[in-house]
Amino acid sequence: MNKKTLLLLILILFLGAFLRFYNLGSESFWQDESYTALAVKKFSALDIIKNSIAGGQIIPDAKYSYNSELPTYFVILKVWSGIFGLSEFSLRAFSAIFGILSLIAIFYLAKHLFGEKAALLASFLASINLTLIWYSQEARPYSFLIFLSLLSLIFLLKALKDEKFHYVAGFFAVNLVIIYTHFTWIIFMLFEGIYMLYIVYRDYVKKKSIHAKTLLAFFVIGLFYLPIIERALFSGDETLYLSGRPDIIEIGQLGVRMHTWLYPSESMRQKLHEFFFDFSPSEWLLLISTLSSALIIGLLFLIGLASVYKKRADIVIPLMFFFPLSFTLLFSFMHPSISIFNIRVLVYIIPAYLIITSLGCLRLRKCKFLIILIIILSMPPVYAYYANVDKQQFREASAVLPKNELVFVSKDTAKRGVWYYFGERDNVIGIDDVNELKSHLNNKDSFWVLLTFTKYSDPEGKIKKYLDDNYKLLDKKEFFDIEILHYRK
């Protein structure tokens, strides 16, 4: 690597680090993050492992039958929090660091396959990619898993080229961590297995080589998966997969999220929800720039795909993108009750998308102009991401809740967001529907209700309608995706 390339890479890493650490602790933990924080706060590393083995739940909950939670991320984060503390900034910083490491991994992977120019451009696009930034600023395992996925693929490519022990051992060790971190990453491992079998077959035909060490490593990885395979295939998780069959809008949204997202203000969000497009000039700018940058990136991806095909380049990057995408889409259509077609499950295909996009740009004479245009168009959504609240404000909401009165939280799992900030109090009760609420209201003259995630917890507004019809509303406070209501008989 020459000095110019190294300098540009360092600048890209500084940019990526700034965007991942900026405002890192400013927003409250949202529901899923609060689950992470509460688990790390409440249990020791050994207890986390025991809970996961016993019932597949890091925080045991007899009300739900889901059993899909694995311990590795939580155990590592427990150790991390023991060193750096338990706060929004410290827990998210773990993800931010792995987000930065992923930029290095993207550079190395792209350089190994396509050269330094493609590597620099791909890592730059990744540094400003809002979806990757989002997961780098979230106390959840996805940024950690993106890095592990890239590292696993790098080790696999090295092992298939030169079966040195440390490459095969690295591939084995990284995938072992992946296995016990997240169930849905089995799709990533299926992609690796298909690619490995393709290379093994190709090399056997050409050179009578069978890559025995790498095949053995993958076989042993499969053996380590056996103790949890039943959970992966038949989990009773009621909370993770709520989408049903993907429609054209969801498919389009995932396409936009490959590069950017809207992150609108509360007023713009309401207008979009009501299909009322009376936007202000700044809102139009945000909408147009978001869609335009996503469209340009998408077109460059198609050009890059054609370039890969024309040059008969290694199929690993196109396969990394298309196999998980096709598999999850088909599976979600066949089994709509277990929809896995969403950006969280597919986030590791974004690096492949950006690498192919960089190849498309480099084929064009006006590549530098397009890069400048992408930077300009990315500015409004990046600004909106940091300026607008986009996480449930449990921290702010918990500060106004009473200590000694009943508090009902719509969607039982959301009570953990209250518990983390408010404490695990007996007066905080999670409810999943209006009938469950009624069962707790006998002879209750005064109580509070925290409504959140109403798209899933109360899509028809039955809880609020029942309360408005039968009780007097005394007070109302609103936060992002949270409404606090005080009722009296």
C-alpha positions in Angstrom: 0.0 0.0 0.0 1.5 3.4 -1.0 1.5 6.5 1.2 -1.4 8.2 -0.7 -3.6 5.1 -0.3 -2.7 4.9 3.4 -3.4 8.6 4.0 -6.8 8.4 2.2 -7.7 5.3 4.3 -6.8 7.0 7.5 -9.0 10.0 6.5 -11.9 7.7 5.7 -11.5 6.0 9.1 -11.4 9.4 10.9 -14.6 10.4 9.0 -16.2 7.0 9.9 -15.2 7.3 13.5 -16.5 10.8 13.8 -19.9 9.9 12.3 -20.1 6.8 14.6 -19.2 8.5 17.9 -20.9 11.8 17.3 -24.0 12.2 19.6 -23.5 8.6 20.6 -25.1 8.9 24.1 -27.6 11.8 23.4 -30.7 9.6 22.8 -32.4 7.3 25.2 -32.1 3.5 24.8 -35.0 2.4 22.7 -36.9 -0.9 23.5 -34.4 -3.4 22.2 -31.4 -1.5 23.5 -33.0 -1.2 27.0 -33.3 -5.0 26.9 -29.5 -5.3 26.3 -28.8 -2.7 29.0 -31.1 -4.4 31.5 -29.6 -7.8 30.9 -26.1 -6.6 31.3 -27.0 -4.6 34.4 -29.0 -7.4 36.1 -27.0 -10.6 35.4 -23.5 -11.8 35.7 -21.8 -13.3 32.6 -22.3 -16.8 34.1 -26.0 -16.1 34.7 -26.4 -14.9 31.1 -25.0 -18.2 29.8 -27.2 -20.2 32.2 -30.3 -18.3 31.2 -29.7 -18.8 27.5 -29.0 -22.5 27.9 -32.0 -23.1 30.2 -34.7 -21.3 28.2 -33.2 -19.4 25.3 -33.9 -16.1 27.1 -31.3 -13.8 28.5 -33.9 -12.2 30.7 -36.3 -15.1 31.7 -39.9 -14.3 31.0 -42.5 -16.9 31.7 -45.1 -15.0 29.7 -43.5 -15.6 26.3 -42.3 -18.9 24.8 -39.5 -17.4 22.6 -36.2 -19.2 23.0 -34.0 -17.6 20.4 -31.5 -15.6 22.4 -27.8 -16.5 22.4 -25.3 -15.4 25.0 -22.0 -14.4 23.3 -22.7 -10.7 22.6 -24.2 -10.2 26.1 -21.3 -11.9 27.9 -18.7 -9.8 26.0 -20.7 -6.6 26.7 -21.0 -7.6 30.4 -17.2 -7.6 30.5 -17.0 -4.4 28.5 -19.5 -2.6 30.9 -17.4 -3.7 33.9 -14.5 -1.7 32.4 -16.2 1.2 30.8 -19.5 1.6 32.7 -23.1 1.2 32.0 -24.5 4.1 30.1 -25.9 4.9 26.6 -22.5 6.1 25.5 -20.4 3.2 26.9 -22.7 0.4 25.6 -23.1 1.9 22.2 -19.3 2.6 22.0 -18.8 -1.1 21.7 -20.8 -1.2 18.5 -19.2 2.0 17.3 -15.7 0.5 17.6 -16.7 -2.6 15.6 -18.3 -0.3 13.0 -14.9 1.4 12.5 -13.2 -2.0 12.4 -15.7 -3.0 9.7 -14.5 -0.2 7.5 -11.0 -1.6 7.7 -12.4 -5.1 6.9 -14.3 -3.8 3.9 -11.1 -2.1 2.6 -9.1 -5.3 3.0 -11.7 -7.5 1.4 -12.3 -5.2 -1.6 -8.5 -4.7 -2.1 -8.0 -8.4 -2.0 -10.6 -9.0 -4.7 -10.6 -5.8 -6.8 -7.7 -3.5 -6.0 -7.0 -0.4 -4.0 -9.2 2.1 -5.8 -12.3 -0.1 -5.4 -11.3 -0.7 -1.7 -11.0 3.0 -0.9 -14.3 3.9 -2.6 -16.1 1.1 -0.9 -14.8 1.9 2.5 -15.7 5.6 2.0 -19.2 4.7 0.9 -19.5 2.5 4.0 -18.2 5.3 6.3 -21.1 7.6 5.3 -23.7 4.8 5.0 -26.5 5.7 7.4 -27.7 2.2 8.0 -24.2 1.1 9.0 -23.9 4.2 11.2 -27.3 3.4 12.8 -26.2 -0.1 13.8 -22.8 1.3 14.9 -24.7 3.6 17.3 -27.0 0.9 18.7 -26.4 -1.3 21.8 -27.3 -4.4 19.9 -25.1 -7.1 18.3 -25.5 -6.2 14.6 -22.4 -4.0 14.2 -20.4 -6.7 16.0 -21.8 -9.3 13.6 -21.1 -7.3 10.5 -17.4 -7.2 11.4 -17.4 -10.9 12.3 -19.1 -11.7 8.9 -16.4 -9.7 7.0 -13.6 -11.3 9.0 -15.0 -14.8 8.5 -15.2 -14.2 4.8 -11.6 -12.9 4.6 -10.4 -16.0 6.5 -12.4 -18.2 4.2 -10.9 -16.7 1.0 -7.4 -17.0 2.5 -8.0 -20.6 3.6 -9.3 -21.6 0.1 -6.3 -20.0 -1.5 -3.6 -21.2 0.9 -4.7 -23.7 3.6 -2.3 -22.4 6.3 -3.4 -23.4 9.8 -4.0 -19.9 11.0 -6.4 -19.1 8.2 -8.4 -22.2 8.8 -8.3 -21.7 12.5 -9.4 -18.1 12.2 -12.3 -19.1 10.0 -13.3 -21.7 12.5 -13.0 -19.5 15.5 -14.9 -16.5 14.0 -17.8 -18.7 12.9 -17.9 -20.3 16.3 -18.5 -16.8 17.8 -21.1 -16.1 15.1 -23.0 -19.3 15.8 -23.6 -18.4 19.4 -24.4 -14.8 18.8 -27.4 -14.7 16.5 -29.6 -17.5 15.0 -30.4 -15.8 11.7 -26.7 -15.6 10.8 -27.0 -19.3 9.8 -28.1 -17.8 6.4 -24.6 -16.1 6.2 -23.0 -19.4 6.9 -25.1 -21.1 4.3 -23.7 -18.5 1.8 -20.2 -19.4 2.9 -20.9 -23.1 2.6 -22.3 -22.7 -1.0 -19.3 -20.6 -2.0 -16.8 -23.0 -0.5 -18.4 -26.0 -2.2 -18.2 -24.1 -5.5 -14.5 -23.4 -5.1 -13.8 -27.0 -3.9 -15.6 -28.4 -7.0 -13.8 -25.9 -9.3 -10.4 -26.6 -7.9 -11.0 -30.4 -7.8 -11.8 -30.4 -11.5 -8.8 -28.2 -12.4 -6.2 -29.4 -9.8 -7.6 -32.4 -8.0 -7.4 -30.3 -4.8 -10.2 -30.8 -2.3 -9.3 -28.2 0.5 -9.6 -30.9 3.1 -8.7 -28.7 6.1 -11.3 -26.0 5.2 -14.0 -28.6 4.6 -13.2 -30.3 7.9 -13.4 -26.9 9.7 -16.8 -26.2 8.2 -18.0 -29.7 9.1 -17.0 -29.2 12.8 -18.7 -25.8 12.8 -21.8 -27.6 11.8 -21.4 -30.0 14.7 -21.2 -27.1 17.1 -24.5 -25.8 15.6 -26.3 -29.1 16.4 -27.1 -28.2 20.1 -29.1 -25.1 19.0 -30.4 -26.0 15.5 -33.8 -26.9 16.8 -34.2 -23.4 18.3 -33.0 -21.8 15.1 -35.6 -23.7 13.0 -38.5 -23.9 15.4 -38.2 -20.9 17.8 -41.5 -19.8 19.3 -40.5 -16.2 19.1 -43.5 -13.9 19.2 -41.6 -10.7 19.2 -39.0 -10.6 16.5 -40.8 -11.3 13.3 -43.9 -9.2 12.8 -43.8 -8.2 9.2 -45.7 -11.0 7.4 -45.2 -11.3 3.6 -43.0 -8.5 2.3 -44.8 -6.1 0.0 -43.4 -3.8 -2.7 -43.1 -0.9 -0.2 -41.0 -3.0 2.2 -38.8 -4.3 -0.6 -38.3 -0.7 -1.8 -37.5 0.5 1.7 -34.9 -2.2 2.1 -33.3 -1.0 -1.2 -33.1 2.5 0.1 -31.6 1.3 3.4 -28.7 -0.2 1.5 -27.3 3.3 1.5 -29.3 5.8 3.4 -32.7 6.6 5.1 -35.0 9.5 5.6 -34.9 10.1 9.4 -37.7 12.7 9.3 -38.8 15.1 11.9 -41.9 14.3 13.9 -44.1 16.6 11.8 -42.7 15.2 8.5 -43.2 11.7 9.9 -46.8 12.5 10.5 -47.3 13.9 7.1 -45.8 10.8 5.5 -48.0 8.6 7.6 -51.1 10.4 6.5 -49.9 10.7 2.9 -50.1 14.5 3.2 -47.3 15.9 1.2 -47.5 19.5 2.2 -43.8 19.5 3.0 -41.7 22.5 3.8 -38.7 23.3 1.5 -36.3 21.6 3.9 -38.5 18.5 4.1 -38.7 18.3 0.3 -34.9 18.6 0.2 -34.5 15.7 2.6 -37.0 13.5 0.7 -35.5 14.3 -2.8 -31.9 14.0 -1.7 -32.5 10.7 0.1 -34.3 9.1 -2.8 -31.8 10.5 -5.4 -28.7 9.3 -3.6 -30.3 5.8 -3.1 -31.2 5.8 -6.9 -27.7 6.8 -8.0 -26.1 4.2 -5.7 -28.5 1.6 -7.1 -27.7 2.4 -10.7 -23.9 2.2 -9.9 -24.6 -1.1 -8.3 -26.1 -2.4 -11.5 -23.2 -1.1 -13.6 -20.8 -2.7 -11.2 -22.7 -6.0 -11.4 -22.3 -6.0 -15.2 -18.6 -5.3 -14.8 -18.2 -8.3 -12.4 -20.0 -10.5 -14.9 -18.1 -9.1 -17.9 -14.7 -9.6 -16.3 -15.6 -13.1 -15.0 -14.5 -11.9 -11.5 -14.8 -14.0 -8.4 -18.5 -14.7 -7.6 -18.1 -14.3 -3.9 -19.3 -10.7 -3.5 -22.4 -11.0 -5.8 -23.2 -14.3 -4.1 -22.8 -12.6 -0.7 -25.5 -10.1 -1.8 -27.9 -12.1 -3.8 -28.1 -15.4 -1.9 -29.2 -14.0 1.5 -31.5 -11.5 -0.2 -33.2 -14.2 -2.3 -33.3 -16.7 0.5 -34.9 -14.4 3.1 -37.4 -13.0 0.5 -38.5 -16.5 -0.6 -38.6 -17.8 2.9 -40.7 -14.8 4.1 -43.2 -15.4 1.3 -43.5 -19.1 2.1 -43.7 -18.6 5.8 -45.1 -15.1 6.5 -45.4 -15.8 10.2 -41.6 -16.0 10.4 -40.6 -13.0 8.2 -36.8 -12.7 8.1 -36.8 -10.2 5.2 -35.6 -7.1 7.0 -32.5 -5.0 7.2 -31.4 -6.3 10.6 -31.1 -9.9 9.3 -29.6 -8.8 6.0 -27.3 -6.0 7.2 -24.1 -7.9 6.4 -24.9 -7.8 2.6 -24.5 -4.0 2.6 -20.6 -4.2 2.3 -21.1 -6.5 -0.7 -23.6 -3.9 -2.2 -21.1 -1.1 -1.7 -18.1 -3.0 -3.1 -20.1 -3.7 -6.3 -21.3 -0.1 -6.3 -17.7 1.1 -6.2 -16.8 -1.1 -9.2 -19.7 0.5 -11.1 -18.5 4.0 -10.3 -14.9 3.3 -11.3 -16.0 2.1 -14.7 -17.4 5.6 -15.5 -15.4 8.6 -16.7 -17.3 10.9 -14.4 -16.7 8.8 -11.3 -15.2 11.8 -9.3 -18.2 13.9 -10.2 -20.6 11.2 -9.0 -18.7 10.8 -5.7 -19.1 14.6 -5.1 -22.8 14.4 -6.0 -23.3 11.5 -3.6 -21.6 13.4 -0.9 -23.8 16.5 -1.5 -27.0 14.4 -1.6 -26.0 12.5 1.5 -25.7 15.7 3.6 -29.4 16.3 4.2 -30.2 12.8 5.5 -27.0 12.7 7.5 -28.0 16.0 9.1 -31.5 14.7 9.7 -30.2 11.6 11.3 -28.3 13.5 14.0 -30.9 16.4 14.3 -34.1 14.4 14.7 -35.0 12.0 17.5 -35.5 8.4 16.2 -35.4 6.3 19.3 -38.1 5.8 21.9 -37.5 8.3 24.7 -37.8 5.9 27.7 -35.3 7.9 29.6 -37.3 11.1 29.4 -40.6 9.4 29.8 -39.5 7.5 32.9 -38.5 10.8 34.6 -42.1 11.9 34.8 -43.7 8.7 35.9 -45.0 8.5 39.5 -43.2 6.2 42.0 -46.2 4.9 43.8 -49.1 4.7 41.3 -49.9 1.9 38.9 -48.2 2.3 35.5 -49.4 0.1 32.6 -47.1 -0.2 29.6 -48.6 -1.3 26.3 -46.7 -4.2 24.8 -45.4 -6.2 27.7 -41.8 -6.4 26.3 -41.6 -2.5 26.3 -41.8 -2.4 30.1 -38.1 -3.3 30.1 -37.4 0.2 28.7 -39.2 1.6 31.8 -37.5 -0.8 34.1 -34.0 0.1 33.1 -34.5 3.8 33.8 -37.3 3.6 36.4 -36.3 0.5 38.3 -37.9 -2.9 38.4 -41.0 -1.8 40.3 -44.0 -3.9 41.0 -46.3 -1.0 40.0 -45.0 -1.2 36.4 -47.2 -3.7 34.6 -46.9 -4.8 30.9 -50.1 -5.4 28.9 -50.6 -6.8 25.4 -54.2 -6.0 24.8 -57.3 -4.2 26.2 -58.6 -7.4 27.9 -55.4 -7.8 29.9 -55.6 -4.1 30.9 -59.2 -4.7 32.1 -58.2 -7.6 34.3 -55.9 -5.2 36.3 -58.3 -2.3 36.7 -60.7 -3.6 39.3 -61.3 -0.9 41.9 -58.5 1.2 40.6 -59.3 4.9 40.8 -56.1 6.4 39.5 -53.5 5.0 37.2 -51.0 5.9 34.3 -50.7 4.3 30.9 -47.6 4.4 28.7 -48.4 3.7 25.1 -45.6 2.8 22.7 -45.0 0.8 19.6 -48.8 1.2 19.0 -48.3 0.0 15.4 -47.8 -3.5 16.9 -49.1 -3.2 20.5 -52.5 -1.6 19.7 -52.9 -1.0 15.9 -56.6 -0.4 16.2 -56.4 1.9 19.2 -58.6 -0.3 21.4 -56.7 0.4 24.6 -57.0 4.2 24.4 -60.6 4.1 23.2 -61.6 1.9 26.2 -59.9 4.2 28.6 -61.3 7.4 27.1 -64.8 5.9 27.2 -64.6 4.7 30.8 -62.2 7.0 32.6 -61.3 10.7 32.8 -58.1 11.8 31.3 -56.2 14.1 33.8 -52.9 14.6 32.1 -51.1 13.7 28.9 -47.4 13.9 28.0 -45.8 13.1 24.7 -42.3 11.9 23.8 -41.0 10.2 20.7 -43.1 7.1 20.0 -44.3 7.3 23.7 -47.5 8.7 25.0 -48.1 8.9 28.8 -51.7 9.3 30.0 -53.0 9.8 33.5 -56.6 8.5 34.1 -59.0 8.7 37.0 -62.3 6.9 37.5 
